[in-house]
């Protein structure tokens, strides 16, 4: 189902670290597509980094249109990219929120640059905001963004959505600046996370870090502010992936494909997957020549040491397994270190007998939902899903496995390979019914954010500007005439 423009009561301003290249949208996935699909239903614009590194401390905001889409972007400096993006965001926050304290690099200077980039973003975004805009900020790169906007007089409803998982509070409070992060959350009206587990962990973190309290109303009070925390599982446009033709490829058409599509990241459980596949071939020789694991692992953050290590490990494991079990006309593992275009995913999913998703910890994992949506309901494939993926909270009829347990992984794979068609159909029917309802993510978060904005008290009663903005959200505004402000050139 193509995204449709809904009659919105206000503009929606999306803010993320990186803005998608609409010309290359077919290559994108994950968070970018989720934001793209949500914004397509509203008037508004998307603000963030343009992906360029330029040595200027005072960049200009570049506003551009591509069809019905509007973006407002700025570049980063090399120091920004190194300390804000690779440093604090991906070498501190990413590993800690995934409960990998052993990989966190608490380097001096990272946090100050992290705050400075959020200040820069806020400085460039604030002039574009109109009183009735609703602002939706995404992911761990931008925890302080609402606080910086509030400092600049922006009193609009501001929501935050965390796409990655929330680790246990004991891990999060290991971050030296954990109190500052907790206080920054208090500037939002609504904080959304992927699972109920994430809600519990985030509340626990706020209670332990800044003595936050859960109010009888269900709201959170922390640092003299009250705000909402909610569970909003990210979904997909299931109709986009449905009705794909079945294609045959590969050297051995008799072999059933097991597909894996994961960014090259230490959180995805890829070494565990490869070892379990090798163990299956060793323990169950009857499956040799009958299955092929096709693992796409597109590169990401290659300049971070931990990512170079995981790439080397996977290349070694795949080479060893192929060398031990492979034959002239059968290669057990097709390890492909590049992205697959989104436009080709449907065919790959539909022609794969099994999708194997094994993260050690994941916010949601949309690959699992895309695979389910792509299947032939009369002869569906089987989804094997890690218990530690956020999607497992919804997709309970997948074959759930523990990626830390090689025997459990092998048994799950055997179960999927040997599953009779009646069980495959029954499981798929239940999974598909959930996935098909998951595309309301953007609408549900937006509605909840508008309501949370009306309830916001902050440090007192809402200001006159906030009351005026909330009043506009209750009525359909009249068509405005031309405006001369900077904001008039963005979105709408």
C-alpha positions in Angstrom: 0.0 0.0 0.0 1.5 3.3 -1.1 1.9 5.8 1.7 -0.9 8.4 1.6 -0.9 12.0 2.7 -3.2 12.3 5.7 -5.0 15.5 6.5 -2.6 16.7 9.2 -3.3 19.4 11.8 0.4 20.5 11.8 3.6 19.9 10.1 5.8 17.0 11.2 9.5 17.8 11.6 11.6 14.7 11.5 15.2 15.1 13.0 17.8 12.4 12.7 21.6 12.2 12.6 21.6 11.4 8.9 19.0 12.4 6.2 18.2 9.8 3.6 19.3 10.4 0.0 15.9 10.2 -1.7 17.6 9.4 -5.0 19.1 6.3 -3.5 16.1 5.3 -1.3 15.9 1.9 -2.9 19.2 1.1 -1.3 18.2 2.1 2.1 16.7 0.1 5.0 16.0 0.1 8.7 15.6 3.4 10.5 15.8 5.5 7.3 12.9 3.7 5.6 10.9 3.8 8.8 11.3 7.6 9.0 10.7 8.0 5.3 7.4 6.1 5.4 6.2 8.0 8.5 7.0 11.4 7.0 5.3 10.5 3.8 1.9 10.5 5.6 2.3 14.2 6.8 3.3 17.6 5.6 6.7 18.6 6.9 10.4 18.2 6.4 13.4 16.1 7.5 16.4 17.8 9.2 19.9 16.3 9.8 23.4 15.7 8.6 23.8 15.5 4.8 26.6 12.9 5.0 29.2 15.4 3.9 32.3 16.3 5.9 33.4 20.0 5.4 35.8 22.0 7.4 33.5 24.9 8.3 32.2 25.7 11.8 29.4 27.9 10.5 27.7 25.9 7.7 24.6 27.0 6.0 21.4 25.1 6.1 20.6 23.7 2.7 16.9 23.2 2.0 16.0 21.0 -1.0 13.0 19.3 -2.5 12.7 16.0 -4.3 9.1 15.5 -5.5 6.9 15.7 -2.4 9.8 15.4 0.0 11.7 18.3 1.7 15.0 18.1 3.5 17.0 20.6 5.5 20.6 19.5 6.0 24.0 20.7 7.2 27.5 19.1 7.0 29.7 17.9 9.8 33.4 18.8 10.3 36.0 16.0 10.5 36.2 16.5 14.3 32.4 16.2 14.5 32.5 13.0 12.6 35.3 11.5 14.6 34.2 12.5 18.1 30.4 12.9 17.8 29.6 10.1 15.3 32.3 7.5 15.5 33.3 8.5 19.0 30.5 9.2 21.5 27.6 7.9 19.5 29.1 4.6 18.2 31.9 3.9 20.6 30.1 4.8 23.8 26.4 4.9 23.5 26.0 2.1 20.9 27.9 -0.6 22.8 26.6 0.4 26.3 22.9 0.4 25.2 23.6 -3.1 23.7 25.1 -4.1 27.1 28.6 -4.4 25.7 30.6 -2.4 28.2 33.7 -4.3 27.2 33.7 -2.5 23.8 32.9 1.0 25.1 35.7 3.6 24.7 35.2 6.4 27.2 37.6 8.8 25.6 38.0 12.4 26.9 36.5 15.0 24.5 33.9 12.7 23.0 31.0 14.0 25.1 31.8 17.7 24.7 31.8 17.3 20.9 28.6 15.2 21.2 26.9 18.1 22.9 28.4 20.7 20.5 26.9 18.9 17.5 23.5 18.8 19.1 23.9 22.5 19.8 24.8 23.0 16.2 21.8 21.0 15.0 19.5 23.0 17.3 20.9 26.3 16.2 20.2 25.5 12.5 16.8 23.9 13.1 15.2 26.5 15.5 14.7 29.2 12.8 12.8 26.7 10.7 10.2 25.8 13.4 6.7 27.3 13.3 4.5 27.4 16.4 2.2 24.5 15.4 5.0 22.1 14.2 5.3 18.8 15.9 9.0 17.7 16.3 10.1 14.1 16.2 13.7 13.4 17.0 15.3 10.0 16.3 17.9 7.8 18.0 20.9 7.9 20.3 22.9 10.5 18.4 20.5 13.2 19.5 19.6 12.6 23.2 20.3 16.3 24.1 18.5 17.8 21.0 15.2 18.7 22.8 17.0 20.4 25.6 19.0 22.5 23.2 15.8 23.4 21.3 14.1 24.4 24.6 17.1 26.6 25.4 16.4 28.4 22.1 12.8 29.1 22.9 11.2 26.1 21.1 8.2 25.1 23.1 6.5 22.9 20.6 5.7 19.2 21.3 8.9 17.3 20.9 9.1 13.5 20.9 12.1 11.2 20.9 12.2 7.6 19.6 15.1 5.2 20.4 15.5 2.6 17.7 18.2 0.6 19.5 17.5 -1.5 22.6 17.8 -0.1 26.2 20.3 -2.1 28.1 20.0 -2.8 31.8 20.3 0.2 34.1 23.5 -1.1 35.6 25.1 -0.9 32.2 23.8 2.6 31.4 24.9 4.2 34.6 28.5 3.1 33.7 28.4 6.0 31.2 30.2 8.9 32.9 27.6 11.4 31.7 24.6 9.2 32.4 23.0 11.9 34.6 23.2 14.4 31.8 21.5 11.9 29.4 18.8 11.3 31.9 18.2 15.0 32.4 18.1 15.5 28.6 15.2 13.1 28.4 13.1 15.4 30.6 13.0 18.0 27.9 10.8 15.7 25.7 7.1 15.3 25.9 7.2 11.6 24.8 10.0 9.1 24.7 9.2 6.0 22.6 11.1 2.7 22.6 10.6 -0.6 20.8 9.6 -3.1 23.5 8.0 -3.4 27.0 11.4 -4.6 28.2 12.9 -1.4 27.0 10.3 0.6 28.8 11.1 -1.2 32.1 14.8 -0.7 31.6 14.5 3.0 30.8 12.3 3.6 33.8 14.8 1.7 36.0 17.6 3.8 34.6 15.8 7.1 35.4 15.1 5.9 38.9 18.7 4.9 39.6 20.4 7.9 37.8 18.3 10.9 38.7 15.8 9.5 41.3 13.0 9.5 38.7 9.6 8.4 39.8 6.6 6.7 38.2 3.5 8.8 38.8 -0.1 7.3 39.3 -1.0 8.8 35.9 1.7 6.5 34.3 3.9 9.5 33.5 7.5 9.8 34.6 8.8 12.6 36.8 12.5 13.3 36.6 14.5 16.5 37.1 11.5 18.6 37.7 9.9 17.6 34.5 7.1 15.2 33.6 6.9 13.2 30.4 5.6 10.0 28.9 7.4 6.8 28.0 5.7 4.4 25.6 6.3 1.2 23.7 5.9 1.7 19.9 7.2 -1.3 17.9 8.5 -0.1 14.5 6.7 -1.7 11.6 7.0 -2.0 7.9 4.8 -1.4 4.8 3.9 -5.1 4.5 2.2 -4.6 1.1 5.5 -3.5 -0.4 7.0 -6.9 0.2 3.9 -9.0 -0.7 3.2 -10.6 -4.1 6.8 -11.1 -5.2 7.5 -13.6 -8.0 9.6 -16.7 -7.1 13.0 -16.8 -8.6 15.6 -19.5 -8.8 19.3 -18.8 -8.7 22.6 -20.3 -7.6 24.6 -23.3 -8.9 22.5 -25.9 -7.1 18.7 -25.4 -7.5 18.1 -28.4 -5.3 19.6 -26.7 -2.3 17.3 -24.7 0.0 18.5 -21.2 0.8 18.8 -19.9 4.3 19.0 -16.2 4.1 20.7 -13.8 6.5 20.7 -10.0 6.1 22.5 -8.1 8.8 24.7 -5.1 9.0 28.3 -6.1 9.8 28.0 -5.4 13.5 29.1 -7.3 16.7 25.5 -7.1 18.0 24.1 -9.3 15.2 25.4 -12.7 16.3 27.0 -13.5 13.0 30.0 -15.5 14.3 27.5 -17.5 16.4 25.4 -18.1 13.3 28.3 -19.3 11.2 29.5 -21.7 14.0 26.0 -23.1 14.5 25.7 -23.7 10.7 29.1 -25.5 10.7 28.0 -27.6 13.7 24.8 -28.6 11.8 26.7 -29.7 8.8 29.0 -31.7 11.1 26.2 -33.3 13.2 23.7 -33.8 10.4 25.5 -34.9 7.2 22.1 -35.6 5.6 21.6 -31.8 5.2 24.9 -31.3 3.3 24.3 -30.3 -0.3 20.7 -29.6 0.5 21.1 -26.2 2.1 23.1 -23.0 1.5 23.5 -20.1 3.9 23.5 -16.8 2.0 24.6 -14.1 4.4 24.6 -10.5 3.3 26.6 -8.4 5.7 27.0 -4.8 4.4 29.8 -2.8 5.9 29.2 -0.2 8.6 31.5 2.0 10.7 34.5 0.3 9.2 36.9 2.7 10.9 35.9 1.5 14.3 38.3 -1.2 15.5 35.5 -3.6 16.7 34.0 -3.7 13.2 37.3 -4.6 11.5 37.6 -7.4 14.0 34.2 -8.9 13.3 34.8 -8.7 9.5 38.1 -10.6 9.9 36.4 -13.2 12.1 33.5 -13.8 9.6 35.9 -14.2 6.7 37.9 -16.7 8.6 34.9 -18.7 9.7 33.2 -18.8 6.3 36.5 -19.8 4.7 37.0 -22.6 7.2 33.5 -24.0 6.9 33.5 -23.9 3.1 37.0 -25.4 3.0 35.9 -28.3 5.2 32.5 -29.1 3.8 32.3 -27.5 0.3 32.4 -29.4 -3.0 33.0 -28.4 -6.6 29.3 -27.7 -7.2 28.2 -26.8 -3.6 29.5 -23.9 -1.5 27.8 -24.1 2.0 28.2 -20.4 2.9 27.8 -17.5 0.4 29.2 -14.6 2.5 28.5 -11.3 0.7 30.1 -8.2 2.2 27.9 -5.6 0.5 24.4 -4.2 0.7 21.5 -5.6 -1.2 19.1 -3.1 -2.9 15.8 -2.9 -1.1 14.1 -3.4 -4.5 15.6 -6.9 -4.7 14.9 -7.9 -1.1 11.4 -9.2 -1.9 12.6 -11.7 -4.5 15.4 -12.9 -2.2 13.1 -13.3 0.8 10.4 -15.1 -1.2 12.8 -17.6 -2.7 14.4 -18.4 0.6 13.2 -21.4 2.6 14.4 -20.0 5.9 15.3 -16.6 7.3 17.8 -16.8 10.1 17.9 -13.7 12.4 20.3 -14.1 15.4 21.1 -10.8 17.1 22.6 -10.9 20.6 20.6 -7.8 21.3 18.5 -5.8 18.9 16.0 -2.9 19.1 13.5 -4.4 16.7 14.9 -6.1 13.6 12.8 -5.3 10.5 14.4 -8.1 8.4 12.2 -10.6 10.3 9.0 -8.7 9.5 10.0 -8.1 5.9 10.6 -11.8 5.4 7.2 -12.8 6.8 5.5 -10.2 4.6 7.2 -11.6 1.5 6.2 -15.2 1.9 3.7 -17.2 -0.2 0.9 -17.9 2.3 0.3 -21.3 0.7 3.9 -22.4 0.9 5.7 -20.1 3.4 9.2 -20.2 4.6 10.2 -20.4 8.2 11.5 -17.5 10.4 14.2 -18.4 12.9 14.5 -15.5 15.4 16.7 -14.7 18.3 15.0 -14.4 21.6 16.9 -11.2 22.1 15.6 -9.3 19.1 12.9 -6.8 19.9 10.7 -8.4 17.2 10.6 -11.6 19.3 8.2 -9.8 21.7 5.6 -9.7 18.8 6.6 -12.6 16.6 6.2 -15.4 19.1 5.3 -18.0 16.5 8.7 -17.8 14.9 11.2 -20.5 15.8 12.8 -18.7 18.8 16.4 -19.5 19.6 19.2 -18.5 22.0 22.1 -17.3 19.9 24.5 -17.9 22.9 23.6 -21.6 22.9 25.1 -23.5 19.8 23.0 -26.6 20.5 19.8 -24.5 20.7 20.7 -22.8 17.4 21.3 -26.1 15.7 18.0 -27.6 17.0 16.1 -24.5 15.8 17.6 -24.8 12.4 16.8 -28.5 12.2 13.2 -27.8 13.3 12.8 -25.2 10.6 14.3 -27.4 7.9 12.1 -30.4 8.8 8.9 -28.5 9.6 5.9 -29.9 7.7 3.9 -27.6 5.5 0.8 -27.5 7.7 2.8 -26.2 10.6 4.6 -23.7 8.4 1.3 -22.4 7.2 -0.2 -22.1 10.7 2.8 -20.3 12.0 3.0 -17.9 9.1 -0.7 -17.0 9.3 -0.2 -15.9 12.9 3.0 -14.0 12.1 1.5 -12.3 9.0 -1.5 -11.1 11.0 0.8 -9.3 13.3 3.2 -7.9 10.6 0.3 -6.6 8.5 -0.9 -4.5 11.4 2.6 -3.0 12.2 2.5 -0.2 9.6 0.6 2.1 12.0 3.8 2.9 14.0 4.3 6.4 12.6 0.6 7.3 13.1 0.4 5.9 16.6 3.5 7.7 17.8 2.5 11.0 16.2 -0.9 10.8 17.8 0.6 10.0 21.2 3.1 12.9 20.8 0.3 15.4 20.2 -1.5 14.2 23.3 1.7 14.3 25.4 2.4 17.8 24.2 -1.0 18.9 25.5 -0.2 17.4 28.9 3.3 18.8 29.2 3.8 21.0 32.3 7.6 21.1 32.5 8.5 23.6 35.2 5.0 25.2 35.4 2.0 25.9 33.2 2.4 25.9 29.4 3.4 29.3 28.0 1.1 31.4 25.9 2.9 30.2 22.8 2.5 26.6 23.8 -1.2 27.1 24.5 -1.6 28.8 21.1 0.2 25.9 19.4 -2.0 23.3 21.2 -5.1 25.2 20.2 -4.1 25.0 16.5 -3.7 21.3 16.9 -7.3 21.0 17.8 -8.7 22.7 14.7 -8.0 22.4 11.0 -6.1 25.6 10.2 -7.1 27.8 7.3 -4.9 27.8 4.3 -2.1 30.2 5.0 -0.9 32.8 2.6 2.8 33.3 1.6 5.1 33.9 4.5 8.4 35.6 4.6 10.1 33.7 7.4 12.8 31.1 6.8 10.4 28.4 7.9 8.0 29.2 5.1 10.5 27.7 2.6 10.6 24.4 4.3 8.0 21.6 4.2 4.2 22.2 4.0 
